[in-house]
Amino acid sequence: MWFAVGHARYARAVDAEAVPSRIAIDREQSRPWVEVAQSARLMRDLLFETPSAIDGSPFSVIDEDLPESCEKWCRSYLSSALEHLGMWADYVAPMALHPDAVVHHEARPAQTLARAALESAAQAVWVMASSDPREVVRRHLSLVLADWEEQRKAEVDPQRKANLRQRRLDLLDMLKSHEVKVDDPSYLKLVTAAAHEVRTKLSDGDLGDPAQVERLWRASAGSAHGKMWPSLELRVSVEVGGRPVSFPDADAMSAILVLANKVTQYGVFRFIDYAGHEPQLGERLQATAQRLYARLPRISGAPGRLEDVPGHLPAESNSDGRS
């Protein structure tokens, strides 16, 4: 279980002379955090630079005669995910470093940001997972209706509230006339479905089985809502001088961050494909990565160009990450 990993590393890091309130995180433990951070920056830039859908693309066909653009909503879901992961990036791997800076990590904020990113991206992935345009429209408008209902509930002006209610009823009537049945999927359904899509479509999409994905999501939701059980289970305990000491489990933080990042990354690539820009993806991904690398702060001796980094793949080898 991912909650139980890393006890030995924590024990080695603790000073037995004085029971600490914090311990240092080594590079091995923090590597996934930095990888998620830089992936989020890369995907954010790539999505921002992606033009509108071209004629003949899946989005252009799907959006015909729709009251709300599927392309626009999917871009918004992914932008939301990347805004949350971008905040994580600015915290864990800032673009400007101070030599004396010390960053303190707690489990709940990391879990909360990752959960928000995961739920946002999962909506886009769920919508775009189907190859049937009619099903894509059904899923898209199901989420639109759920969104509009939340907007109506939040509205305080009576007339505005009535108008929002009527807008939703009009869309329901239109869907009924076309014999389209909508649903209101829970976030758990969206997250597990999106994880399944990534798991089955990507060669490196090993995200654990549905039960593990559900546990990750419930733990992150519990952390965001201040529940007690995640604060107990998302920790590791060691004994120092005969006294128990516990710390946030860095590996548990990594697990939800990696899940959120993989679902978001898949969603961005899928979006580019649906917008008709997949043929240029490899070249654009390479150019975007080079620009990002040029802006990143680097340790002494690091290569000045992305192309010179050991293990870096050329554009034609890493264009979309699919098997």
TORMI-816040 format. One record per residue (C-alpha): x, z, y; residue number from 0. Coordinates in nm, 2 decimals. Example, Ala and Ser with C-alpha at 12.3 -4.5 7.8 and 13.67 -1.06 7.14 Angstrom:
BEGIN
{east->1.23; up->0.78; north->-0.45; pos->0}
{east->1.37; up->0.71; north->-0.11; pos->1}
***
This chain:
BEGIN
{east->0.00; up->0.00; north->0.00; pos->0}
{east->0.12; up->-0.09; north->0.35; pos->1}
{east->0.05; up->0.26; north->0.48; pos->2}
{east->0.31; up->0.42; north->0.25; pos->3}
{east->0.61; up->0.20; north->0.33; pos->4}
{east->0.92; up->0.31; north->0.52; pos->5}
{east->0.94; up->0.68; north->0.45; pos->6}
{east->1.31; up->0.66; north->0.36; pos->7}
{east->1.40; up->0.49; north->0.69; pos->8}
{east->1.21; up->0.75; north->0.89; pos->9}
{east->1.39; up->1.03; north->0.70; pos->10}
{east->1.73; up->0.88; north->0.78; pos->11}
{east->1.64; up->0.84; north->1.15; pos->12}
{east->1.54; up->1.21; north->1.20; pos->13}
{east->1.79; up->1.46; north->1.32; pos->14}
{east->1.76; up->1.76; north->1.10; pos->15}
{east->1.91; up->1.99; north->1.37; pos->16}
{east->1.61; up->1.96; north->1.59; pos->17}
{east->1.26; up->1.85; north->1.50; pos->18}
{east->1.20; up->1.55; north->1.74; pos->19}
{east->0.88; up->1.43; north->1.89; pos->20}
{east->0.99; up->1.07; north->1.86; pos->21}
{east->1.23; up->0.87; north->1.66; pos->22}
{east->1.42; up->0.54; north->1.72; pos->23}
{east->1.28; up->0.22; north->1.57; pos->24}
{east->1.55; up->0.01; north->1.40; pos->25}
{east->1.58; up->-0.37; north->1.43; pos->26}
{east->1.44; up->-0.43; north->1.08; pos->27}
{east->1.12; up->-0.24; north->1.17; pos->28}
{east->1.08; up->-0.40; north->1.51; pos->29}
{east->1.16; up->-0.76; north->1.41; pos->30}
{east->0.79; up->-0.84; north->1.32; pos->31}
{east->0.68; up->-0.70; north->1.66; pos->32}
{east->0.92; up->-0.93; north->1.85; pos->33}
{east->0.83; up->-1.23; north->1.63; pos->34}
{east->0.46; up->-1.18; north->1.71; pos->35}
{east->0.55; up->-1.15; north->2.08; pos->36}
{east->0.74; up->-1.47; north->2.10; pos->37}
{east->0.49; up->-1.65; north->1.88; pos->38}
{east->0.21; up->-1.54; north->2.12; pos->39}
{east->0.41; up->-1.68; north->2.42; pos->40}
{east->0.47; up->-2.01; north->2.24; pos->41}
{east->0.10; up->-2.05; north->2.14; pos->42}
{east->-0.01; up->-1.95; north->2.49; pos->43}
{east->0.20; up->-2.22; north->2.65; pos->44}
{east->0.10; up->-2.48; north->2.39; pos->45}
{east->-0.27; up->-2.41; north->2.43; pos->46}
{east->-0.25; up->-2.41; north->2.81; pos->47}
{east->-0.07; up->-2.75; north->2.80; pos->48}
{east->-0.32; up->-2.90; north->2.55; pos->49}
{east->-0.54; up->-3.16; north->2.74; pos->50}
{east->-0.91; up->-3.20; north->2.69; pos->51}
{east->-1.03; up->-3.36; north->2.38; pos->52}
{east->-0.99; up->-3.74; north->2.35; pos->53}
{east->-1.27; up->-3.98; north->2.27; pos->54}
{east->-1.34; up->-4.00; north->1.90; pos->55}
{east->-1.19; up->-3.66; north->1.83; pos->56}
{east->-1.40; up->-3.40; north->1.63; pos->57}
{east->-1.47; up->-3.20; north->1.95; pos->58}
{east->-1.59; up->-3.51; north->2.14; pos->59}
{east->-1.83; up->-3.59; north->1.86; pos->60}
{east->-1.95; up->-3.24; north->1.81; pos->61}
{east->-2.00; up->-3.18; north->2.18; pos->62}
{east->-2.24; up->-3.47; north->2.23; pos->63}
{east->-2.57; up->-3.35; north->2.37; pos->64}
{east->-2.48; up->-2.98; north->2.32; pos->65}
{east->-2.59; up->-2.74; north->2.59; pos->66}
{east->-2.26; up->-2.55; north->2.56; pos->67}
{east->-1.92; up->-2.72; north->2.47; pos->68}
{east->-1.78; up->-2.62; north->2.14; pos->69}
{east->-1.43; up->-2.72; north->2.27; pos->70}
{east->-1.47; up->-2.50; north->2.58; pos->71}
{east->-1.58; up->-2.19; north->2.38; pos->72}
{east->-1.31; up->-2.23; north->2.11; pos->73}
{east->-1.05; up->-2.26; north->2.38; pos->74}
{east->-1.19; up->-1.94; north->2.54; pos->75}
{east->-1.17; up->-1.75; north->2.21; pos->76}
{east->-0.81; up->-1.85; north->2.16; pos->77}
{east->-0.72; up->-1.78; north->2.52; pos->78}
{east->-0.86; up->-1.43; north->2.48; pos->79}
{east->-0.66; up->-1.37; north->2.17; pos->80}
{east->-0.34; up->-1.48; north->2.34; pos->81}
{east->-0.41; up->-1.27; north->2.65; pos->82}
{east->-0.41; up->-0.96; north->2.43; pos->83}
{east->-0.11; up->-1.06; north->2.23; pos->84}
{east->0.06; up->-1.16; north->2.56; pos->85}
{east->0.02; up->-0.81; north->2.68; pos->86}
{east->0.18; up->-0.69; north->2.36; pos->87}
{east->0.46; up->-0.93; north->2.42; pos->88}
{east->0.53; up->-0.81; north->2.77; pos->89}
{east->0.54; up->-0.45; north->2.64; pos->90}
{east->0.76; up->-0.49; north->2.33; pos->91}
{east->0.98; up->-0.79; north->2.44; pos->92}
{east->0.97; up->-0.80; north->2.82; pos->93}
{east->1.11; up->-1.11; north->2.99; pos->94}
{east->1.33; up->-0.89; north->3.21; pos->95}
{east->1.54; up->-0.61; north->3.06; pos->96}
{east->1.68; up->-0.30; north->3.21; pos->97}
{east->1.98; up->-0.15; north->3.03; pos->98}
{east->1.85; up->0.20; north->3.05; pos->99}
{east->1.48; up->0.12; north->2.97; pos->100}
{east->1.32; up->0.31; north->2.68; pos->101}
{east->0.99; up->0.19; north->2.54; pos->102}
{east->0.77; up->0.44; north->2.37; pos->103}
{east->0.53; up->0.31; north->2.10; pos->104}
{east->0.21; up->0.46; north->1.98; pos->105}
{east->-0.01; up->0.33; north->1.70; pos->106}
{east->-0.35; up->0.32; north->1.88; pos->107}
{east->-0.26; up->0.08; north->2.16; pos->108}
{east->-0.09; up->-0.16; north->1.92; pos->109}
{east->-0.38; up->-0.15; north->1.68; pos->110}
{east->-0.63; up->-0.20; north->1.97; pos->111}
{east->-0.45; up->-0.50; north->2.11; pos->112}
{east->-0.41; up->-0.66; north->1.77; pos->113}
{east->-0.77; up->-0.60; north->1.68; pos->114}
{east->-0.89; up->-0.76; north->2.00; pos->115}
{east->-0.67; up->-1.06; north->1.94; pos->116}
{east->-0.79; up->-1.09; north->1.58; pos->117}
{east->-1.16; up->-1.07; north->1.66; pos->118}
{east->-1.12; up->-1.33; north->1.94; pos->119}
{east->-0.93; up->-1.58; north->1.74; pos->120}
{east->-1.14; up->-1.53; north->1.43; pos->121}
{east->-1.44; up->-1.67; north->1.61; pos->122}
{east->-1.26; up->-1.99; north->1.69; pos->123}
{east->-1.12; up->-2.02; north->1.33; pos->124}
{east->-1.47; up->-1.95; north->1.18; pos->125}
{east->-1.63; up->-2.22; north->1.39; pos->126}
{east->-1.36; up->-2.48; north->1.32; pos->127}
{east->-1.32; up->-2.40; north->0.95; pos->128}
{east->-1.59; up->-2.64; north->0.84; pos->129}
{east->-1.53; up->-3.01; north->0.80; pos->130}
{east->-1.90; up->-3.08; north->0.84; pos->131}
{east->-1.99; up->-3.14; north->1.21; pos->132}
{east->-2.34; up->-3.01; north->1.17; pos->133}
{east->-2.21; up->-2.68; north->1.02; pos->134}
{east->-1.96; up->-2.65; north->1.31; pos->135}
{east->-2.24; up->-2.69; north->1.56; pos->136}
{east->-2.45; up->-2.43; north->1.37; pos->137}
{east->-2.17; up->-2.18; north->1.37; pos->138}
{east->-2.08; up->-2.25; north->1.74; pos->139}
{east->-2.44; up->-2.21; north->1.86; pos->140}
{east->-2.48; up->-1.89; north->1.65; pos->141}
{east->-2.20; up->-1.73; north->1.84; pos->142}
{east->-2.33; up->-1.87; north->2.17; pos->143}
{east->-2.67; up->-1.71; north->2.11; pos->144}
{east->-2.50; up->-1.38; north->2.01; pos->145}
{east->-2.30; up->-1.39; north->2.33; pos->146}
{east->-2.60; up->-1.47; north->2.55; pos->147}
{east->-2.79; up->-1.17; north->2.40; pos->148}
{east->-2.50; up->-0.94; north->2.49; pos->149}
{east->-2.50; up->-1.08; north->2.84; pos->150}
{east->-2.88; up->-1.02; north->2.86; pos->151}
{east->-2.85; up->-0.66; north->2.75; pos->152}
{east->-2.58; up->-0.60; north->3.01; pos->153}
{east->-2.78; up->-0.75; north->3.30; pos->154}
{east->-2.94; up->-0.50; north->3.54; pos->155}
{east->-3.14; up->-0.74; north->3.76; pos->156}
{east->-3.49; up->-0.78; north->3.61; pos->157}
{east->-3.53; up->-1.14; north->3.71; pos->158}
{east->-3.19; up->-1.24; north->3.60; pos->159}
{east->-3.25; up->-1.06; north->3.27; pos->160}
{east->-3.57; up->-1.25; north->3.22; pos->161}
{east->-3.39; up->-1.58; north->3.29; pos->162}
{east->-3.13; up->-1.50; north->3.04; pos->163}
{east->-3.39; up->-1.42; north->2.78; pos->164}
{east->-3.57; up->-1.75; north->2.84; pos->165}
{east->-3.24; up->-1.95; north->2.82; pos->166}
{east->-3.18; up->-1.80; north->2.47; pos->167}
{east->-3.54; up->-1.87; north->2.36; pos->168}
{east->-3.51; up->-2.23; north->2.48; pos->169}
{east->-3.20; up->-2.28; north->2.27; pos->170}
{east->-3.36; up->-2.12; north->1.97; pos->171}
{east->-3.66; up->-2.36; north->2.00; pos->172}
{east->-3.43; up->-2.66; north->2.02; pos->173}
{east->-3.25; up->-2.55; north->1.71; pos->174}
{east->-3.57; up->-2.49; north->1.53; pos->175}
{east->-3.69; up->-2.84; north->1.61; pos->176}
{east->-3.38; up->-2.97; north->1.44; pos->177}
{east->-3.42; up->-2.73; north->1.14; pos->178}
{east->-3.09; up->-2.56; north->1.22; pos->179}
{east->-3.08; up->-2.19; north->1.11; pos->180}
{east->-2.85; up->-1.97; north->1.29; pos->181}
{east->-2.71; up->-1.62; north->1.21; pos->182}
{east->-2.53; up->-1.34; north->1.38; pos->183}
{east->-2.21; up->-1.28; north->1.19; pos->184}
{east->-2.05; up->-0.94; north->1.21; pos->185}
{east->-1.69; up->-0.91; north->1.32; pos->186}
{east->-1.59; up->-0.81; north->0.97; pos->187}
{east->-1.74; up->-1.14; north->0.84; pos->188}
{east->-1.56; up->-1.34; north->1.10; pos->189}
{east->-1.23; up->-1.17; north->1.04; pos->190}
{east->-1.24; up->-1.19; north->0.66; pos->191}
{east->-1.36; up->-1.56; north->0.67; pos->192}
{east->-1.08; up->-1.65; north->0.92; pos->193}
{east->-0.82; up->-1.47; north->0.70; pos->194}
{east->-0.95; up->-1.66; north->0.40; pos->195}
{east->-0.92; up->-1.99; north->0.59; pos->196}
{east->-0.56; up->-1.92; north->0.69; pos->197}
{east->-0.47; up->-1.79; north->0.34; pos->198}
{east->-0.59; up->-2.10; north->0.17; pos->199}
{east->-0.47; up->-2.36; north->0.42; pos->200}
{east->-0.12; up->-2.24; north->0.51; pos->201}
{east->0.18; up->-2.23; north->0.28; pos->202}
{east->0.29; up->-1.91; north->0.45; pos->203}
{east->-0.06; up->-1.77; north->0.49; pos->204}
{east->-0.02; up->-1.47; north->0.26; pos->205}
{east->-0.24; up->-1.22; north->0.44; pos->206}
{east->-0.34; up->-1.00; north->0.15; pos->207}
{east->-0.67; up->-1.00; north->-0.03; pos->208}
{east->-1.01; up->-0.95; north->0.15; pos->209}
{east->-1.01; up->-0.58; north->0.08; pos->210}
{east->-0.67; up->-0.54; north->0.24; pos->211}
{east->-0.78; up->-0.75; north->0.54; pos->212}
{east->-1.10; up->-0.53; north->0.57; pos->213}
{east->-0.89; up->-0.22; north->0.56; pos->214}
{east->-0.66; up->-0.35; north->0.83; pos->215}
{east->-0.95; up->-0.44; north->1.05; pos->216}
{east->-1.14; up->-0.11; north->1.00; pos->217}
{east->-0.82; up->0.09; north->1.07; pos->218}
{east->-0.76; up->-0.10; north->1.40; pos->219}
{east->-1.13; up->-0.06; north->1.50; pos->220}
{east->-1.11; up->0.31; north->1.42; pos->221}
{east->-0.79; up->0.34; north->1.63; pos->222}
{east->-0.96; up->0.16; north->1.93; pos->223}
{east->-1.26; up->0.39; north->1.90; pos->224}
{east->-1.06; up->0.71; north->1.88; pos->225}
{east->-1.16; up->0.79; north->1.52; pos->226}
{east->-0.97; up->1.06; north->1.34; pos->227}
{east->-0.90; up->0.89; north->1.00; pos->228}
{east->-0.66; up->0.61; north->1.13; pos->229}
{east->-0.46; up->0.87; north->1.32; pos->230}
{east->-0.41; up->1.05; north->0.99; pos->231}
{east->-0.35; up->0.76; north->0.76; pos->232}
{east->-0.15; up->0.53; north->0.99; pos->233}
{east->0.13; up->0.78; north->0.99; pos->234}
{east->0.43; up->0.87; north->0.77; pos->235}
{east->0.55; up->1.22; north->0.71; pos->236}
{east->0.89; up->1.35; north->0.64; pos->237}
{east->1.03; up->1.70; north->0.60; pos->238}
{east->1.30; up->1.83; north->0.84; pos->239}
{east->1.45; up->2.17; north->0.79; pos->240}
{east->1.15; up->2.27; north->0.57; pos->241}
{east->0.90; up->2.16; north->0.83; pos->242}
{east->0.67; up->1.85; north->0.80; pos->243}
{east->0.71; up->1.59; north->1.08; pos->244}
{east->0.49; up->1.29; north->1.12; pos->245}
{east->0.52; up->0.96; north->1.32; pos->246}
{east->0.32; up->0.65; north->1.36; pos->247}
{east->0.38; up->0.41; north->1.07; pos->248}
{east->0.57; up->0.11; north->1.22; pos->249}
{east->0.49; up->-0.10; north->0.91; pos->250}
{east->0.11; up->-0.04; north->0.95; pos->251}
{east->0.14; up->-0.15; north->1.32; pos->252}
{east->0.33; up->-0.46; north->1.20; pos->253}
{east->0.06; up->-0.55; north->0.94; pos->254}
{east->-0.23; up->-0.58; north->1.19; pos->255}
{east->-0.01; up->-0.75; north->1.45; pos->256}
{east->0.10; up->-1.01; north->1.19; pos->257}
{east->-0.25; up->-1.07; north->1.07; pos->258}
{east->-0.38; up->-1.12; north->1.43; pos->259}
{east->-0.08; up->-1.35; north->1.51; pos->260}
{east->-0.13; up->-1.57; north->1.20; pos->261}
{east->-0.50; up->-1.62; north->1.26; pos->262}
{east->-0.44; up->-1.70; north->1.63; pos->263}
{east->-0.16; up->-1.94; north->1.55; pos->264}
{east->-0.37; up->-2.12; north->1.29; pos->265}
{east->-0.66; up->-2.14; north->1.54; pos->266}
{east->-0.44; up->-2.30; north->1.81; pos->267}
{east->-0.31; up->-2.57; north->1.57; pos->268}
{east->-0.67; up->-2.63; north->1.45; pos->269}
{east->-0.79; up->-2.66; north->1.80; pos->270}
{east->-0.52; up->-2.92; north->1.88; pos->271}
{east->-0.63; up->-3.11; north->1.57; pos->272}
{east->-1.00; up->-3.10; north->1.67; pos->273}
{east->-0.91; up->-3.22; north->2.02; pos->274}
{east->-0.74; up->-3.52; north->1.88; pos->275}
{east->-0.38; up->-3.43; north->1.98; pos->276}
{east->-0.24; up->-3.36; north->1.64; pos->277}
{east->-0.02; up->-3.67; north->1.62; pos->278}
{east->0.18; up->-3.54; north->1.92; pos->279}
{east->0.19; up->-3.18; north->1.80; pos->280}
{east->0.54; up->-3.18; north->1.66; pos->281}
{east->0.70; up->-3.33; north->1.97; pos->282}
{east->0.50; up->-3.10; north->2.20; pos->283}
{east->0.57; up->-2.79; north->2.00; pos->284}
{east->0.94; up->-2.86; north->2.01; pos->285}
{east->0.94; up->-2.92; north->2.39; pos->286}
{east->0.73; up->-2.61; north->2.45; pos->287}
{east->0.96; up->-2.40; north->2.23; pos->288}
{east->1.27; up->-2.52; north->2.41; pos->289}
{east->1.12; up->-2.43; north->2.75; pos->290}
{east->1.03; up->-2.09; north->2.63; pos->291}
{east->1.37; up->-2.02; north->2.48; pos->292}
{east->1.54; up->-2.12; north->2.80; pos->293}
{east->1.34; up->-1.85; north->2.98; pos->294}
{east->1.40; up->-1.57; north->2.73; pos->295}
{east->1.66; up->-1.30; north->2.79; pos->296}
{east->1.93; up->-1.32; north->2.53; pos->297}
{east->2.19; up->-1.09; north->2.39; pos->298}
{east->2.56; up->-1.17; north->2.46; pos->299}
{east->2.68; up->-1.45; north->2.24; pos->300}
{east->2.34; up->-1.60; north->2.17; pos->301}
{east->2.32; up->-1.98; north->2.17; pos->302}
{east->2.23; up->-2.13; north->2.50; pos->303}
{east->2.00; up->-2.39; north->2.35; pos->304}
{east->1.72; up->-2.35; north->2.09; pos->305}
{east->1.87; up->-2.65; north->1.90; pos->306}
{east->2.19; up->-2.45; north->1.84; pos->307}
{east->2.01; up->-2.14; north->1.68; pos->308}
{east->2.10; up->-2.12; north->1.31; pos->309}
{east->1.80; up->-2.21; north->1.10; pos->310}
{east->1.61; up->-2.39; north->1.37; pos->311}
{east->1.41; up->-2.68; north->1.24; pos->312}
{east->1.37; up->-3.01; north->1.42; pos->313}
{east->1.02; up->-3.11; north->1.54; pos->314}
{east->0.94; up->-3.33; north->1.25; pos->315}
{east->1.00; up->-3.04; north->1.01; pos->316}
{east->0.79; up->-2.77; north->1.18; pos->317}
{east->0.51; up->-2.96; north->1.36; pos->318}
{east->0.21; up->-2.77; north->1.23; pos->319}
{east->0.31; up->-2.51; north->0.97; pos->320}
{east->0.07; up->-2.66; north->0.70; pos->321}
{east->0.16; up->-2.72; north->0.34; pos->322}
***
